[in-house]
Amino acid sequence: MPKAIRVHEHGGPEVMRYEDVTVGDPGPGELRIRHTAIGVNFIDTYFRSGLYPSASMPFVLGAEGAGVVVAVGKDVAGFKEGDRVAYVASPGSYAEERLLAAASVVKTPDGVSDETAAAMMLKGMTAQYLLRRTYAVKPGDVVLFHAAAGGVGLIACQWAKHLGATVIGTVGSHDKGELAKAHGCDHVIYYRDEDFVERVNEITGGERCHVVYDGVGKATFPASLDCLRPFGLFASFGSSSGPVDAFNIGILAQKGSLFATRPTLFSHIAKRKDLEEVSGELFDVVASGAVKIPIHSRAPLADAVAVHRALEGRETTGSTIMIP
């Protein structure tokens, strides 16, 4: 019987249980997938803790995975048994096998390994919509990316550099600073020791940034707005330090007619056409070698509790994957 990590009650990492699950046959429009690699993301901790609501209880954690199609349901076109596939979808990836709507799955191309696909689908497609859709980065732009040594940060900073931007990243330690520099950051700010607003002003000669990408949330707001030049864009895409509090929209006028947005990946890939476009551009930039996907930790699926403790303890950099 397949194993999975299930949550029966919200709480800390210790609430996760490694247990047998029944998967069943795929229904109409579904695929049964055997995972070869499973992506781990900070958003998984939000579902486990209850910060984000789960559709049912108990439930299987995880939104990202790669593997092989082992069964195809009725009315599915474009997939067959044996196809290598990857996805970002509703929770359920912390499992040896699962059922999934074919509409949310894409084929993994030659030249991209299953481990790479599992490590990059959520983080890499997040980088794509941030850099190509939320604010289309172009040569000469100045970009600030918070948590530059994190999973999204290491991908996004390489990609922004590839697009011709000057990339400034904030990090929490000198080890992470070296990592960020090796992955596209032109300038690194150590937020524990330095005032990042002052450093951005110094680095840019007072011109500030065209865009700030912020997955940190509470700890970096509203200071991030002071890093923007007039008409700059603040893109809040996560809240690892806690959510941004409600604020008076007038602050955007006071600070230079700024724009602020809170996009999500699932809005950008809700339509099949957009999913194929976003994932396809990610696969292309990775297969070309322009963006490398750093996998810094691999662990057995059974060790999910320890994996989450490391994640929440800020002990991780780049991508973490679990192997069933």
SVG drawing of the C-alpha trace seen along z (x, -y; Angstrom):
<svg xmlns="http://www.w3.org/2000/svg" viewBox="-15 -62 46 64">
<polyline fill="none" stroke="black" stroke-width="0.4" points="0.0,0.0 1.4,-3.5 2.7,-5.7 2.0,-9.4 2.5,-12.2 -0.9,-13.1 -2.0,-15.8 -4.9,-14.9 -4.8,-18.2 -3.1,-21.5 0.1,-22.3 3.9,-22.1 5.9,-19.6 5.2,-16.8 1.5,-16.6 2.7,-15.0 2.2,-11.3 3.8,-8.8 1.1,-6.2 -0.6,-4.0 -3.1,-5.6 -5.5,-4.3 -5.0,-5.9 -7.5,-4.2 -8.0,-4.3 -8.0,-7.6 -11.4,-9.0 -12.4,-10.9 -9.9,-13.5 -7.4,-12.2 -3.9,-10.6 -2.4,-8.3 1.2,-9.4 4.0,-7.6 6.3,-10.2 10.1,-10.0 10.8,-13.4 8.7,-15.7 9.2,-19.4 9.2,-21.1 8.0,-24.7 7.4,-27.2 3.7,-27.3 3.5,-23.7 4.1,-24.9 1.1,-27.3 -1.3,-24.4 0.2,-22.2 -0.1,-24.9 -3.6,-26.0 -2.5,-29.5 -4.0,-28.5 -7.2,-26.4 -7.3,-22.9 -10.2,-21.6 -10.6,-18.5 -9.1,-16.7 -7.0,-14.6 -5.1,-15.6 -1.9,-14.9 0.6,-17.9 2.6,-19.2 1.8,-21.0 4.7,-20.0 6.1,-16.9 7.5,-15.0 7.2,-11.4 5.7,-8.9 2.2,-8.3 1.1,-4.8 -2.6,-5.0 -4.8,-7.2 -8.4,-8.0 -11.2,-8.4 -11.3,-11.5 -7.6,-12.3 -5.8,-13.5 -2.1,-14.0 -0.8,-11.7 0.0,-8.0 1.4,-5.5 5.2,-6.0 5.2,-9.7 7.5,-11.8 5.4,-14.6 5.6,-17.4 3.1,-19.7 2.1,-22.3 -1.4,-21.6 -3.7,-21.3 -2.1,-19.6 -1.3,-15.9 2.3,-15.5 3.9,-14.2 3.0,-10.7 4.4,-7.8 1.5,-8.0 -1.5,-10.2 -4.4,-11.0 -4.4,-14.4 -6.4,-16.2 -4.5,-16.0 -5.3,-19.6 -2.8,-20.6 0.1,-18.4 2.8,-19.1 5.2,-16.8 8.8,-17.0 11.0,-17.6 14.2,-15.8 17.2,-17.6 15.3,-18.3 15.6,-15.6 12.8,-14.6 14.7,-16.0 15.2,-19.3 11.5,-19.5 10.3,-18.7 12.6,-21.3 11.6,-24.1 7.9,-23.9 6.4,-26.1 9.5,-28.2 10.5,-28.5 7.0,-29.3 6.7,-31.8 10.0,-33.4 8.5,-33.4 5.3,-35.2 7.1,-37.7 9.8,-38.6 7.9,-38.2 4.3,-39.0 4.0,-41.0 6.8,-43.3 8.5,-42.6 12.1,-42.9 14.2,-44.4 17.9,-45.4 18.9,-48.3 16.3,-47.7 17.3,-47.7 15.6,-44.9 15.5,-44.3 14.8,-40.7 14.3,-39.9 15.5,-36.5 17.8,-36.2 19.3,-32.9 15.9,-31.2 14.3,-28.8 12.6,-31.4 15.4,-33.9 18.2,-31.8 16.2,-31.1 14.8,-34.6 18.1,-36.4 19.7,-34.3 16.8,-34.9 16.7,-38.7 20.5,-38.9 19.9,-36.9 17.3,-39.5 19.9,-42.3 18.9,-43.7 21.1,-44.9 20.1,-42.6 20.2,-43.6 19.4,-40.8 18.9,-40.8 20.2,-37.8 20.5,-36.8 24.1,-35.6 27.5,-35.8 27.2,-32.2 23.9,-33.0 25.4,-36.2 28.1,-34.2 25.4,-31.9 23.3,-34.8 26.3,-36.3 27.0,-33.0 23.4,-33.0 23.1,-36.4 23.1,-39.0 25.3,-42.0 24.9,-43.5 24.1,-41.7 22.6,-43.4 22.9,-41.7 19.6,-42.7 20.5,-41.7 23.5,-44.0 22.5,-46.7 19.5,-49.0 18.4,-47.7 16.8,-51.0 20.0,-53.0 22.0,-50.4 19.7,-50.4 20.1,-54.2 23.9,-53.9 24.0,-51.2 21.8,-53.1 23.1,-56.6 19.7,-57.6 17.9,-56.4 16.4,-53.4 14.7,-50.4 12.2,-49.8 10.7,-46.8 10.9,-45.1 10.0,-41.4 9.0,-40.6 8.2,-37.1 9.1,-38.0 6.0,-40.1 5.7,-41.7 9.3,-42.2 10.1,-44.1 7.0,-46.3 6.6,-49.2 10.4,-49.8 10.4,-48.1 8.3,-51.0 11.2,-53.3 13.5,-51.3 11.3,-52.2 11.8,-55.1 8.6,-57.0 6.2,-54.8 8.0,-51.7 6.2,-48.4 6.1,-46.6 5.2,-42.9 4.3,-41.0 4.2,-37.3 4.7,-35.6 4.8,-36.2 7.5,-34.0 7.8,-36.5 4.0,-37.0 1.4,-38.7 1.6,-42.4 -0.9,-44.4 -3.6,-46.4 -2.3,-49.8 -3.6,-53.2 -3.4,-53.1 -2.5,-56.8 1.0,-55.8 1.6,-54.8 0.9,-58.4 3.2,-59.9 6.1,-57.7 6.0,-58.5 2.8,-57.2 3.9,-53.7 2.2,-50.5 1.6,-47.5 0.3,-44.1 -0.2,-40.7 -0.1,-38.1 -0.3,-34.4 1.0,-31.6 -2.4,-29.9 -4.0,-33.0 -1.3,-33.0 -1.7,-29.3 -5.5,-28.9 -5.9,-28.5 -4.2,-25.6 -2.7,-27.9 -1.1,-30.0 0.2,-27.0 1.9,-25.7 3.3,-29.2 4.7,-29.7 6.1,-26.2 7.4,-26.2 9.4,-29.3 10.8,-27.9 11.8,-24.6 13.4,-26.5 15.5,-28.8 16.6,-25.9 17.4,-23.5 19.5,-26.3 21.7,-26.5 20.9,-30.2 19.2,-29.4 20.4,-26.5 18.2,-25.0 20.2,-24.5 19.1,-21.5 20.7,-21.9 18.9,-19.2 17.5,-15.7 15.7,-13.6 13.5,-10.5 9.7,-11.2 9.6,-9.5 11.7,-12.3 9.2,-15.1 9.1,-16.2 12.8,-17.0 12.5,-18.6 9.9,-21.0 11.8,-21.8 14.8,-22.8 12.6,-24.9 11.0,-26.9 14.3,-27.2 15.7,-29.1 18.3,-26.4 17.7,-25.8 18.9,-27.5 17.8,-26.8 15.5,-23.9 14.7,-20.9 13.3,-17.7 12.1,-14.5 12.5,-11.1 9.6,-8.5"/>
</svg>
